[in-house]
Amino acid sequence: MLALRDLQAAFAALLEGEDQPGLFDAIVSDTISAPARLRVHRHHVAQSLTGALAATFPTVQAIAGEAFFRTMAMEFVAEELPVQPVLAEYGEGFPAFVSGYGPAATLAYLGDMARLDWALNLAYHTPMVPRLAAPDLAGLPADRLFELKLGLAAGSTLVRSPWPIDRIWQAAQPEAPEGMVSLEDGPAAVLVLRRPDDAAFASLETSEAAFVSALAGGTSLGEAAEAAFSVEPAFDPSTAFARLLALEAFAAAQHEA
């Protein structure tokens, strides 16, 4: 008889897809054999995790189709089981898996759509915290403004892609009118944000994306503006900053004395 620790390890390995004949003696059999009972457990886990992935990556499923998605998700589940007890936290590695999934090679943008779905999932499950608002900056001298280092609000993610992921996402929604999206409309960049009751994203110009990326990397507003200027000399930092403030994209500031 297996010790408890060995029994648990063998059962976990079974759920990962490995055959574990040593478990058979630990299973009480009646009309259903031990191997059949274990297959039921393995099947239930795989189905539950596949369903969780479908809930987290709805756009990927809408694009690929339910049957294709299920097959792809089952293969991912066979490679990577959850390490956290919350299923909403499962699937971080799925976008990379989708990008390298051979049968999806003709949908070259599918991995980036998975990245967008994952970012929306992260944002949705992030608690709302105070955001920076224009009144918070009242009275701050202009020269000090450009010295500020502003972090993105919790749950925010910048997603960049060579494909028009914003338009593809919109076209994949259940209520979207029928139509075609030209893949030539890329590249695209979106900023995913936590909203009071949901998660959403805002499409960014290339220069705005450079601005946001620099800020997320810890640079000051002035340095971030320089990064945006290097992409687009006509970049207007005041307009871009005002837009991001209106989107509540920044965490509440704690400026230095």
N, C-alpha and C positions, 0 to 999 in steps of 0.2 A: 504494500500500500504506500502511495506517495505521501510524503510529509506535506503539511498544509502549504508551506511556501512553494514547494515543487509543484503541487497541484495547481496553485494559482498561476504560476509561471507557465505551466503547460496549457492551462485554459486560455491565458492571454495569447500564447503563441498560436493556439487553434483559431482564435478569433482573427488573428492576422493572416490566416490562410495556411498555416503549417499543419500537416497531419500529425496527430499525437496519439498513436495507438496505446501508449501507456495510460491514457486517461480511461480507457474502456473499463478496466477493472474497478475504477472508482465510481462508475455510473450504475445505478440500480436499473436493471432492465426488466420489463414485463412484456407487454405486447409490442412495444417499440424498442428496437435495439439501441445499444449505447451509441454506435456510430450515427444512427438516424437522429437521436436526441441531440447530439453535438452539432449535427448539420443544421438543425432547426435554430440553435443559438447563433451559429455563424451567419446563417441567412438573415435572421432578425437584425443582428448588428449591422450587416452590410446594407440592408434596406433602410434602416433608421438613419444611418449616416448619409446615404445617398439622398434621402429626403431632406436632411438638414442642409446638404450642399445645394439642393435645388432651391431651398428657401433663401439661402445666402447669395446665390448667383442666378437670380431670375432672368436677367438679361441674356446671360450665356445660354440658358436653357431655351429661351424664346428664339434665339438666333439659330442654335444648333438643332432644335427639335427635341422633344421629350425622350424619344428612344435613343437617339445619339448621345444626349447628355447623360442618360442613365448608364449607358455602357461606359462612357468616359469616366463618370464619377465612380462607378464600381471598381474600375482599374486603379483610380487614385486611392480609394479606400483600402484596397489590397496592399498598397504601398505605405500608406500613412494613416494611422489611427489617431484619435484625439489624445492630447496630453493634458487637457483641462476638462473639468466636469461640465462646463457650459458649452452646449453645442454651437451657440452663436460665435464662439471663439475658434471654432474648427474650420479649417480651410485656408489658412494663411499661405500654404504652399500650393494651393490649387491653381492660381494664375500662372505660376512657372510651369506647372505640370501641363496645363492647357497649351501654353506656348510651345512646348516640346512634344505634344501629342500628335503622332504621325497622321492618323486619320483626319485630323482637323487642319492639315497643312494648307488646304485650299481656302480656309478662313483665317488668313494671316493676322487679322485684327482681333481674333477671339480671345487671345491671352490678355490683350490690353482691356477688352471689355470685362474680363474677369477681374483685372486690377481695379477697374472702376466700381464694379459691384462690391468688391471687398472693401474699398475705401468708404463706400456708402454704408456698408454694414458696420464698420468701425465707428463711423460718425453717429449712426443711429443709436448705438449702444454706449456712447460716451455721455456721461452726465453733463447737463448744462452748467456752465460756470460763468462768472461775470465776464463781460466783453468790454473792450475799449470803445468809447463813444466820443464824438466830437467835443462835448462839454468837458471831458476829462483833460483835454489839451488846452482849454481856455487859459489865456494869460501866459502861455509858454512862448518865449521869444523864438522868432523864426530860426535863428542860428542854433538854438538848442533843439528845435524840432528835428533837424536833419542829423543830430547826434544820437537820437533815440534808437534803441534796439528793441524792436517789438516782435514778440513771438506770436505765432499763429494760435488761434483759439484751440482748445482741446478738441480732438476729433477731426481736425482739419488735415487734408491731404492734397498735395498738388499732384495731379496725374497728367503726364505728358505722353503723347503718342504720335507716330507718323501718320496715323489714320484719323478720320473725323469722328472720334469716339462720341462726341456730344450729339452729333446728328444720328449716328447709328443707335445710340441709346434711346433717343427720342422716337426713332422709327420702330424700335422693338417693343415699345409700350403697348399694352392691350388696347388703349383707346386711340392710338395713333392712326391717322388716315393712311390708306395704302399708298405706296409710292416707293421710289428708288432713291438710294443715297449714293452719290458718286464718291468712290474712294479717292478720287483726285482732289476732293475738298479738304484733305488733310494737309499738314499736320494739325493737331488740336491740343489744347491744354485746358484743363478744368480744375477748379478749386472746389473740393468737396468740403461741405460745412455741416455742422450740427445745427439743426433748426429746433425751435421749441417742441414741436410734435413729430419731427421727422428728420430726414437727412436730405440734402439737395446739393446741387453743384452749380457753379457759375462758370461760363466759358470765358477764357482769357485770351487776349491778344498775346503774340509771342513776347513782346516787350514786357507786358504785365506779368507773364509767367516768369521771366527772368528776374523781375523785381521781387515777386513773391518768393521765388527759390532762394534768392540772396538773403532776404529777411529770415526765411526759415533756417538758413544756415548760420544765423547769428550776426549778420552785418548790421550796420546802422542804416537808417533811412537814406542818408546821403550816399553811402557806399552801394546800397541796393539800387538807387537811381542811376549810379554810374554803370552798374551791370546792365540795366535796361537800356541806357544810352548806347552801349556797345552793340546792342542788338538792333535798336531803332533810334537813330539820331533825333527823330522828331518826338520821341517819348515825352509825355507831359506828366511829371511826377505828382503834381498837385491834383490833377484829374484822377490819376490812378489811385492815389492815396485816399481821396474822397470817396471813390467807388468802393474800395476795400473797407473803409470805415462804415459805409452804408450797409455793406454786407455783413457787418459785425465779424470780420475775419480775424481780428486780433484779440489776444488775451488782454485782460485789464493790465495796464502798464504800471510798473513800479519804477519811476525814473529816479535816477541818482540825484543827490543833492549837489 
